[in-house]
Amino acid sequence: MRRRPGIAGLQTAAATRDQYRLVGDNVAKIRTDLMKEQLATFRTQLEEFARKHKNDIRKNPTFRSQFHEMCAKVGVDPLASNKGFWAELLGIGDFYYELGVQIVNICLETRPQNGGLIDLQELRNLLCQRRKSARESVSEDDCLRAISKLKVLGSGFEVISVGKKKLVRSVPTELNRDHNEILEMAQAHGYVTAEEVERKFSWSSGRANDVLVSLLEEGLAMIDDGHRDGKRRYWFPCVSPMSGTSGSDQKI
Protein backbone atom coordinates (compact mmCIF):
# COMPACT_ATOMS: atom_id res chain seq x y z
CA MET A 1 0.00 0.00 0.00
CA ARG A 2 1.44 3.35 -1.10
CA ARG A 3 1.99 5.92 1.61
CA ARG A 4 0.45 9.32 1.10
CA PRO A 5 2.82 12.27 1.16
CA GLY A 6 3.01 13.87 4.58
CA ILE A 7 2.66 17.54 5.47
CA ALA A 8 6.41 18.03 5.21
CA GLY A 9 6.45 16.56 1.71
CA LEU A 10 3.57 18.81 0.57
CA GLN A 11 5.34 21.87 1.99
CA THR A 12 8.56 20.95 0.21
CA ALA A 13 6.72 20.50 -3.10
CA ALA A 14 4.97 23.88 -2.69
CA ALA A 15 8.27 25.60 -1.89
CA THR A 16 9.86 24.03 -4.97
CA ARG A 17 6.98 25.28 -7.18
CA ASP A 18 7.38 28.77 -5.69
CA GLN A 19 11.10 28.72 -6.46
CA TYR A 20 10.45 27.66 -10.05
CA ARG A 21 7.85 30.43 -10.37
CA LEU A 22 10.30 33.03 -9.04
CA VAL A 23 13.01 31.85 -11.41
CA GLY A 24 10.55 32.02 -14.32
CA ASP A 25 9.44 35.52 -13.34
CA ASN A 26 13.04 36.69 -13.09
CA VAL A 27 13.93 35.26 -16.50
CA ALA A 28 10.85 36.92 -18.06
CA LYS A 29 11.76 40.26 -16.45
CA ILE A 30 15.34 40.03 -17.69
CA ARG A 31 14.12 39.30 -21.21
CA THR A 32 11.59 42.16 -21.08
CA ASP A 33 14.22 44.62 -19.80
CA LEU A 34 16.65 43.49 -22.48
CA MET A 35 14.02 43.91 -25.17
CA LYS A 36 13.15 47.40 -23.93
CA GLU A 37 16.82 48.31 -23.93
CA GLN A 38 17.25 47.03 -27.48
CA LEU A 39 14.16 48.98 -28.65
CA ALA A 40 15.43 52.16 -26.98
CA THR A 41 18.79 51.71 -28.70
CA PHE A 42 17.10 51.08 -32.04
CA ARG A 43 14.92 54.20 -31.63
CA THR A 44 18.01 56.29 -30.88
CA GLN A 45 19.69 54.90 -33.99
CA LEU A 46 16.50 55.59 -35.95
CA GLU A 47 16.57 59.22 -34.87
CA GLU A 48 20.21 59.52 -35.92
CA PHE A 49 19.36 57.90 -39.25
CA ALA A 50 16.47 60.35 -39.75
CA ARG A 51 18.74 63.34 -39.03
CA LYS A 52 21.37 62.07 -41.45
CA HIS A 53 18.96 61.25 -44.29
CA LYS A 54 16.39 63.99 -43.68
CA ASN A 55 16.40 65.29 -47.26
CA ASP A 56 16.18 61.80 -48.80
CA ILE A 57 13.20 60.92 -46.59
CA ARG A 58 11.36 64.09 -47.59
CA LYS A 59 12.12 64.01 -51.33
CA ASN A 60 12.40 60.31 -52.24
CA PRO A 61 9.08 58.39 -51.97
CA THR A 62 10.75 54.96 -52.05
CA PHE A 63 13.19 55.93 -49.31
CA ARG A 64 10.28 57.43 -47.33
CA SER A 65 8.30 54.20 -47.57
CA GLN A 66 11.25 52.15 -46.30
CA PHE A 67 11.72 54.61 -43.44
CA HIS A 68 8.06 54.13 -42.44
CA GLU A 69 8.58 50.35 -42.41
CA MET A 70 11.56 50.72 -40.06
CA CYS A 71 9.51 52.97 -37.78
CA ALA A 72 6.65 50.47 -37.65
CA LYS A 73 8.99 47.71 -36.43
CA VAL A 74 9.78 49.66 -33.26
CA GLY A 75 6.32 51.10 -32.70
CA VAL A 76 7.12 54.64 -33.88
CA ASP A 77 4.44 56.51 -35.84
CA PRO A 78 5.87 59.71 -37.38
CA LEU A 79 2.35 60.69 -38.45
CA ALA A 80 0.76 60.41 -35.02
CA SER A 81 0.97 64.16 -34.49
CA ASN A 82 1.93 67.31 -36.34
CA LYS A 83 3.88 68.30 -33.24
CA GLY A 84 6.85 66.68 -31.60
CA PHE A 85 10.26 65.33 -32.56
CA TRP A 86 9.42 63.71 -35.90
CA ALA A 87 7.28 66.57 -37.19
CA GLU A 88 9.95 69.14 -36.28
CA LEU A 89 12.80 67.06 -37.69
CA LEU A 90 11.24 65.85 -40.94
CA GLY A 91 8.11 67.88 -41.47
CA ILE A 92 6.40 64.74 -42.78
CA GLY A 93 3.39 65.30 -40.55
CA ASP A 94 2.69 68.52 -42.44
CA PHE A 95 3.42 66.75 -45.73
CA TYR A 96 0.76 64.10 -45.14
CA TYR A 97 -1.69 66.65 -43.75
CA GLU A 98 -1.32 68.69 -46.96
CA LEU A 99 -1.62 65.53 -49.04
CA GLY A 100 -4.81 64.55 -47.20
CA VAL A 101 -6.42 67.93 -47.88
CA GLN A 102 -5.57 67.65 -51.58
CA ILE A 103 -6.95 64.10 -51.74
CA VAL A 104 -10.24 65.26 -50.19
CA ASN A 105 -10.49 68.10 -52.71
CA ILE A 106 -9.84 65.80 -55.68
CA CYS A 107 -12.37 63.25 -54.45
CA LEU A 108 -15.01 65.96 -54.04
CA GLU A 109 -14.31 67.46 -57.46
CA THR A 110 -14.43 64.12 -59.29
CA ARG A 111 -17.41 62.75 -57.37
CA PRO A 112 -19.99 63.94 -59.96
CA GLN A 113 -18.16 61.82 -62.58
CA ASN A 114 -17.20 58.72 -60.59
CA GLY A 115 -19.75 58.61 -57.77
CA GLY A 116 -17.10 58.80 -55.06
CA LEU A 117 -15.00 55.86 -56.24
CA ILE A 118 -11.66 56.66 -57.93
CA ASP A 119 -8.75 54.49 -59.04
CA LEU A 120 -5.79 54.97 -56.69
CA GLN A 121 -3.38 55.37 -59.62
CA GLU A 122 -5.61 58.02 -61.20
CA LEU A 123 -5.79 59.82 -57.86
CA ARG A 124 -2.00 59.79 -57.61
CA ASN A 125 -1.68 61.17 -61.16
CA LEU A 126 -4.07 64.02 -60.35
CA LEU A 127 -2.12 64.74 -57.18
CA CYS A 128 1.16 64.88 -59.08
CA GLN A 129 -0.36 67.34 -61.57
CA ARG A 130 -1.39 69.61 -58.71
CA ARG A 131 1.95 69.32 -56.98
CA LYS A 132 4.24 70.10 -59.90
CA SER A 133 5.77 72.96 -57.97
CA ALA A 134 6.27 70.85 -54.82
CA ARG A 135 9.69 69.41 -54.09
CA GLU A 136 8.45 66.08 -52.78
CA SER A 137 7.35 63.34 -55.17
CA VAL A 138 4.21 61.40 -54.27
CA SER A 139 3.96 57.60 -54.36
CA GLU A 140 1.00 55.27 -53.94
CA ASP A 141 2.33 54.43 -50.49
CA ASP A 142 2.16 58.14 -49.58
CA CYS A 143 -1.45 58.27 -50.79
CA LEU A 144 -2.36 55.19 -48.73
CA ARG A 145 -0.81 56.67 -45.58
CA ALA A 146 -2.57 60.00 -46.06
CA ILE A 147 -5.91 58.25 -46.68
CA SER A 148 -5.49 56.14 -43.54
CA LYS A 149 -5.37 59.39 -41.55
CA LEU A 150 -8.60 60.59 -43.21
CA LYS A 151 -10.59 57.79 -41.56
CA VAL A 152 -10.92 59.94 -38.46
CA LEU A 153 -13.24 62.18 -40.48
CA GLY A 154 -15.81 59.39 -40.50
CA SER A 155 -16.77 60.26 -44.08
CA GLY A 156 -16.20 56.85 -45.62
CA PHE A 157 -12.63 57.48 -46.83
CA GLU A 158 -10.93 54.14 -47.39
CA VAL A 159 -9.15 52.00 -49.97
CA ILE A 160 -10.83 48.88 -51.33
CA SER A 161 -9.46 46.23 -53.68
CA VAL A 162 -11.52 45.23 -56.70
CA GLY A 163 -9.78 42.74 -58.95
CA LYS A 164 -6.31 44.05 -59.72
CA LYS A 165 -7.17 47.63 -58.88
CA LYS A 166 -7.17 49.62 -55.66
CA LEU A 167 -10.04 52.10 -55.48
CA VAL A 168 -10.40 55.02 -53.10
CA ARG A 169 -13.91 55.37 -51.71
CA SER A 170 -14.90 58.80 -50.42
CA VAL A 171 -18.58 58.13 -49.74
CA PRO A 172 -20.08 55.65 -47.24
CA THR A 173 -21.34 53.36 -50.00
CA GLU A 174 -21.61 49.65 -49.24
CA LEU A 175 -20.51 47.47 -52.14
CA ASN A 176 -21.59 43.84 -52.06
CA ARG A 177 -20.10 40.89 -53.92
CA ASP A 178 -22.28 41.44 -57.02
CA HIS A 179 -21.13 45.07 -57.26
CA ASN A 180 -17.49 44.01 -56.99
CA GLU A 181 -17.93 41.33 -59.65
CA ILE A 182 -19.20 43.90 -62.17
CA LEU A 183 -16.54 46.48 -61.27
CA GLU A 184 -13.85 43.86 -61.75
CA MET A 185 -15.37 42.81 -65.08
CA ALA A 186 -15.49 46.45 -66.25
CA GLN A 187 -11.72 46.79 -65.82
CA ALA A 188 -11.18 45.02 -69.15
CA HIS A 189 -12.87 47.65 -71.37
CA GLY A 190 -14.20 50.26 -68.97
CA TYR A 191 -17.81 49.18 -69.49
CA VAL A 192 -20.17 46.20 -69.42
CA THR A 193 -23.50 45.35 -70.98
CA ALA A 194 -26.34 43.57 -69.23
CA GLU A 195 -26.05 40.68 -71.70
CA GLU A 196 -22.34 40.25 -70.98
CA VAL A 197 -22.96 40.26 -67.24
CA GLU A 198 -25.70 37.62 -67.54
CA ARG A 199 -23.50 35.40 -69.70
CA LYS A 200 -20.31 35.72 -67.63
CA PHE A 201 -21.87 35.12 -64.21
CA SER A 202 -24.86 32.99 -65.28
CA TRP A 203 -27.20 35.53 -63.70
CA SER A 204 -30.82 36.06 -64.55
CA SER A 205 -31.67 39.26 -66.43
CA GLY A 206 -33.46 40.51 -63.33
CA ARG A 207 -30.42 40.08 -61.10
CA ALA A 208 -28.07 41.72 -63.63
CA ASN A 209 -30.39 44.70 -64.11
CA ASP A 210 -30.95 45.13 -60.38
CA VAL A 211 -27.21 45.32 -59.71
CA LEU A 212 -26.54 47.66 -62.65
CA VAL A 213 -29.40 49.95 -61.62
CA SER A 214 -28.11 50.10 -58.04
CA LEU A 215 -24.66 51.09 -59.35
CA LEU A 216 -26.31 53.79 -61.46
CA GLU A 217 -28.23 55.08 -58.48
CA GLU A 218 -25.00 55.28 -56.46
CA GLY A 219 -23.48 57.41 -59.23
CA LEU A 220 -20.78 54.83 -59.98
CA ALA A 221 -21.91 54.10 -63.55
CA MET A 222 -22.88 56.05 -66.67
CA ILE A 223 -25.27 54.97 -69.42
CA ASP A 224 -24.08 54.93 -73.03
CA ASP A 225 -26.85 54.39 -75.59
CA GLY A 226 -24.99 55.66 -78.66
CA HIS A 227 -23.98 52.43 -80.37
CA ARG A 228 -25.24 50.90 -83.61
CA ASP A 229 -25.84 47.50 -82.08
CA GLY A 230 -28.44 49.12 -79.80
CA LYS A 231 -26.89 47.55 -76.70
CA ARG A 232 -26.73 49.80 -73.66
CA ARG A 233 -23.28 50.09 -72.18
CA TYR A 234 -22.62 50.87 -68.55
CA TRP A 235 -19.38 52.83 -68.17
CA PHE A 236 -17.50 52.95 -64.88
CA PRO A 237 -15.26 56.04 -64.61
CA CYS A 238 -13.60 54.64 -61.49
CA VAL A 239 -11.93 51.89 -63.56
CA SER A 240 -11.61 53.63 -66.95
CA PRO A 241 -10.47 57.04 -68.20
CA MET A 242 -13.33 59.45 -68.84
CA SER A 243 -11.91 60.13 -72.29
CA GLY A 244 -12.84 56.59 -73.27
CA THR A 245 -16.54 57.51 -73.25
CA SER A 246 -16.33 60.47 -75.58
CA GLY A 247 -18.35 60.54 -78.76
CA SER A 248 -21.35 58.68 -77.36
CA ASP A 249 -24.51 59.68 -75.54
CA GLN A 250 -23.66 59.21 -71.85
CA LYS A 251 -25.80 60.12 -68.91
CA ILE A 252 -25.62 59.34 -65.23
N, C-alpha and C positions, 0 to 999 in steps of 0.2 A: 504494500500500500504506500503510495507516494505521500510524502509529508508536504503539507502546505507551507509556503514561505511564512516565516515569522515576521513580527513587527520590525525587527532590526533589518531583515532582508528587504521589506517594502520601503523602509526609509532609505536604505542604501540605493535602491533602484531609482527612487524619486530624486535623490541627490545627483545621481549620475545623469538623469534626464535633464535636470536643471543646468548641470555643467555643460552638457552638449548644446543646450539652448543658448547659453551665454556665449559659448565659442562661436556658434552660428551667427548670433547677433553681432558679435565683434567683427567677424569676417565680412558680413554684409555692410557694416558701417565703414570698414576700411575700403571696401570696393566702391561704396557710394562716394566717400571723400576723395578717393583717387579719381573717380570719374568727374566729379565737380572740378577738381584741380585741372584735369586735362581739358575740360570744356572752357574753363577760365583762360587757360593758356592759349587755346585755339582762338577764342574770341579776341584776345590781345593781338595775336598774330593776324587775325582777320582785319582788325582796325589798322594795323601797320600796312597790310596789303592794300586796303582801301585808300590810305593816304598816298601810298606810292603810285597807285594806278588810277587815281581819281579821274583824270582826263579820259582814259580808255573806258572806264566804267560809264561815264556820262555820254561819250560820243559813239562807242562801238556797241551795237545791240547784241551781238553774239557774246562779247565779253561781259556785258551787263547781265545777260541771262545766266551765264556760268557763275557769276558773282552771287546772284540770287540763290542758286542751287547750293553754293557753299554756306550761305547764311542760313538756309533752311535746315542744314544738317546740325547746326548748333543752336537752333531755336531763336535765331535773330531775324526780326522782320523789319527791314529798313523802311517799309511803307506804313508801319503802324501809326506813325504820327508825323506831321509836318514840322514838329519841333524836336529838339534833341540832337544827340551826337551825329546820327547818320544824315539827318536832314541838313544840318549845318555843314558837315564835311562834304557831302556829295550833291546835295540839292535834288536828289532823286524823288523825294516826297513831293516837291513842287512840280517836278517833271510829270509824274503820274497824275497829280491833281489836274494839271493843265490838259493832259491827254484825256482824262475822264470827261472834262467839260467839253472838249472838242468832239468826243465820241457821242455824247448826249446830243449835241447840236446836229451832227450828221444824221443820227438816227431820227431825230424829229423832222429834219428837212426832207429825208427820203421816205418817211412813213407813208405819205400819200401814194407813192409809187409801189412800195413793197409791202405795205401793211404792217410794218414794224419788224420785219425779218430780213436781215441783210447778210450776205456772204462775208465772212471774216476777212477774206483776201480783198474783196471790193472795199470794205471799210478801211482797211489798211492803206489801200491805194488812194482813197479820198483823203485820208489823214495826211499822207505824204504830200499830196498836192497842196494842202493848206499850210503845211509846215516847210515849204521850200526855203524860207528864210531862216528856219531854225537850224542850230548847229547839230542837234542830236538826230540821228536816224531812228526810225521806228520799225520794230519787228512785230511779228504776230505775237510773240511772247510778251512784248510790252503791252500790246492791246489786251491780251488775256488778263494780265495783272491789273491793268487799269479798270477793266470791266468787273473784275472780282471785287474791287473796292466800291463799285457802283451799287452792289447788292443792298448796301445799307439804305439806299433810297427807297427800297420796297416798291419799285416801279416795274418789276419784271425783267430787269436787265440780267441776262445770263447767256451763256454760250451752249448751244445744243449741237449734237452731231447727227447729221442726216446723210446716210451713205458715206461718201468720201469727203463731204464738205462739212465745215464748221460754220454754223449760222449764229448770228448775234440777234437775240430776241429782246426787243425794247418795250414790248407790251405784254401784259399778263395773260397771254393766249395759251390755252391748253391744247397741245397737239397729241392726238392719239395715234395708234399704230397705223390706221388707214391713211391719216394725213401724211405721216412720215413715208409710207410706201409710195404715195403719189409724188411727193417732193423729191424722193430719191430717183424715181423714174424720170422726172422732168429734167434731171441733170444732164441727160444725154443730148437733148435738143433744145431745152428751155421751155418746152410745152408738152402737153399730152392732149389726147382726145378721149372722149368717153368710151369710144369703141376700143381704143388701145388699152385702156385701163381694164375694161371688162375681160378682154382677151388675155392680158398678161397675168391677172390675178384670179381669173375664173370667178369674177364677181357678177352678180345680177346687175341689170341696167339700173335698177332702183338704188342699189347700194352705191354704185359708181357715181350716179348723179347726186345722191345725198352728200357724199363726201366732197365732190367738186363744188357743189352749191355752198357748203359750209366754209370751204376755203375762199370762195368768192365773198361771202358775207364778212369774213374776217379781214378782207382787203389784201389777201396774200396772192390772189390770182387775177388775171385780166382776160377778158373774152376777146377772141379774134374771129370774126365771122367773114373775113375778106378773102376767102380762098375758093377757087373754081370747083373744087370737089364738094363744096357745101358743108364740109365737116367743121364743126366748131372746135377751135383750139383754145386751150386754157394755158396762158403764159404765166410763168412764175418769175417775176423780176429778182427774187432773192437768190435764184440759182442760175440766172441768165442775164447778160447785158441788156439794158433797155433798148439799145440800138438794134437788137435782133428782132424787135417787133415793129420796126418802122415800115411804112408802106401798106399797112393793113388797117382794118377798122377795129381798133381796140377800145374797150370800155371796161371800167371796173364794176 
